């Protein structure tokens, strides 16, 4: 009878789930501590420095991209200021030409007034044509710079260059809105 009880007890011990067997807790905890320590040391010495390096490089690249975008924006602002100055100079020149022509007209006799008025009208039209031409050239220059700057910014931020037609369309929409 004693043999039957020990034989019956032996299969129960053999059928017990090993991680839940109280006799193997200490070795399991030891190997858990060893595995955890090896994993921790491996992560600390290999994976974490690599991740830190990638993050540091990414921060540098983003900082560089932002600096480049700011520099390009300053260049675009400078181009716009130059355009506005050119427009103001052209207007001042046109006003000077108109004032001089008007003073000359007043000095003329009444019989020459009609001829001088026609000459003044031609001078104003020529000045306006020059202004319009200068404006078109300046806008074309600003537009080309704006398309290039927008493309560079989008490429730096998204790492992908949009098509020239998309860039042109967006810049044209913004120039019309302004």
C-alpha positions in Angstrom: 0.0 0.0 0.0 2.9 2.3 0.7 4.3 1.6 -2.7 1.0 2.5 -4.4 0.9 5.9 -2.6 4.5 6.7 -3.6 3.9 5.6 -7.1 0.7 7.6 -7.2 2.6 10.7 -5.8 5.5 10.3 -8.3 3.4 10.8 -11.4 1.8 13.9 -9.9 5.1 15.5 -9.3 6.2 14.7 -12.9 3.1 16.2 -14.3 3.4 19.5 -12.5 4.1 22.5 -14.7 7.9 23.2 -14.3 7.7 27.0 -13.8 5.2 26.4 -11.0 7.2 23.7 -9.3 8.4 25.2 -6.0 11.6 23.2 -6.1 12.9 25.0 -9.2 12.0 28.6 -8.0 15.6 29.5 -6.9 17.3 28.3 -10.1 14.6 30.0 -12.2 15.1 33.3 -10.3 18.9 33.0 -10.7 18.7 32.5 -14.5 16.1 35.3 -14.7 18.5 37.6 -12.9 21.4 36.5 -15.2 19.3 36.9 -18.4 18.0 40.3 -17.2 21.5 41.5 -16.4 22.9 40.3 -19.8 20.0 42.0 -21.6 20.5 45.2 -19.6 24.2 45.3 -20.2 23.7 44.5 -23.9 21.2 47.3 -24.3 23.2 49.8 -22.4 26.5 49.1 -24.3 25.2 48.5 -27.8 21.6 49.5 -28.6 21.2 52.6 -26.5 24.4 54.4 -27.8 23.3 53.6 -31.3 19.8 55.0 -30.7 21.3 58.1 -29.0 23.6 58.6 -32.0 20.7 58.4 -34.4 18.6 60.9 -32.4 21.6 63.3 -32.1 22.2 63.1 -35.9 18.5 63.7 -36.6 18.5 66.7 -34.3 21.5 68.1 -36.1 19.9 67.5 -39.5 16.7 69.1 -38.4 18.5 72.1 -36.9 20.5 72.5 -40.2 17.3 72.2 -42.2 15.7 74.9 -40.1 18.7 77.1 -40.4 18.8 76.7 -44.1 15.1 77.5 -44.4 15.5 80.6 -42.3 18.5 81.7 -44.4 16.4 81.1 -47.6 13.6 83.0 -46.1 15.9 86.0 -45.3 17.1 85.8 -48.9 13.6 85.9 -50.2 12.8 88.8 -47.9 15.9 90.7 -49.2 14.8 90.0 -52.8 11.3 91.4 -52.0 12.8 94.5 -50.4 15.0 95.0 -53.4 11.9 94.7 -55.6 10.0 97.2 -53.5 12.9 99.6 -53.6 13.2 99.3 -57.3 9.4 100.0 -57.6 9.7 103.0 -55.3 12.7 104.3 -57.3 10.8 103.8 -60.6 7.8 105.6 -59.2 10.0 108.5 -58.0 11.7 108.7 -61.3 8.3 108.6 -63.1 7.1 111.4 -60.8 10.2 113.4 -61.4 9.9 113.0 -65.1 6.2 114.0 -64.9 6.9 117.0 -62.7 9.7 118.3 -65.1 7.5 117.8 -68.1 4.6 119.6 -66.3 6.9 122.6 -65.4 8.1 122.8 -69.0 4.5 122.7 -70.3 3.6 125.7 -68.0 6.5 127.7 -69.4 5.4 127.0 -73.0 3.1 129.4 -74.9 -0.6 128.6 -75.2 -0.1 127.7 -78.9 2.4 125.0 -78.0 0.4 123.6 -75.1 -1.4 120.9 -77.2 1.9 119.6 -78.6 3.5 119.5 -75.2 0.6 117.7 -73.7 0.9 115.0 -76.3 4.6 114.7 -75.6 3.9 114.4 -71.9 1.3 111.7 -72.5 3.9 109.8 -74.5 6.5 110.2 -71.8 4.1 109.1 -69.1 3.1 106.0 -71.2 6.8 105.2 -71.7 7.5 105.6 -68.0 4.5 103.4 -67.2 5.6 100.9 -69.7 9.0 100.9 -68.1 7.5 100.5 -64.7 5.2 97.7 -65.9 8.2 96.0 -67.6 10.3 96.5 -64.4 7.5 95.1 -62.3 7.0 92.1 -64.6 10.8 91.4 -64.5 10.9 91.8 -60.7 7.8 89.7 -60.2 9.3 87.0 -62.5 12.5 87.2 -60.5 10.7 87.0 -57.1 8.4 84.2 -58.5 11.4 82.2 -59.6 13.1 82.7 -56.2 9.9 81.9 -54.4 9.5 78.7 -56.4 13.1 77.7 -55.7 12.9 78.6 -52.0 9.5 76.8 -51.6 11.0 73.7 -53.3 14.1 73.8 -51.2 12.1 74.2 -48.0 9.7 71.3 -48.8 12.6 69.1 -49.9 14.5 69.8 -46.6 11.4 69.3 -44.4 9.8 66.3 -46.2 12.9 64.9 -47.9 11.0 64.9 -51.2 11.0 67.4 -54.0 7.5 68.3 -55.3 6.9 68.7 -59.0 7.7 72.0 -60.6 4.1 72.4 -61.7 2.8 72.0 -58.1 5.4 74.5 -56.9 4.5 77.0 -59.6 0.8 76.6 -59.0 1.2 77.2 -55.2 3.5 80.2 -55.7 1.2 81.7 -58.3 -1.8 81.3 -56.0 0.1 83.0 -53.2 1.2 85.9 -55.4 -2.3 86.4 -56.6 -3.6 86.4 -53.0 -0.9 89.0 -52.1 
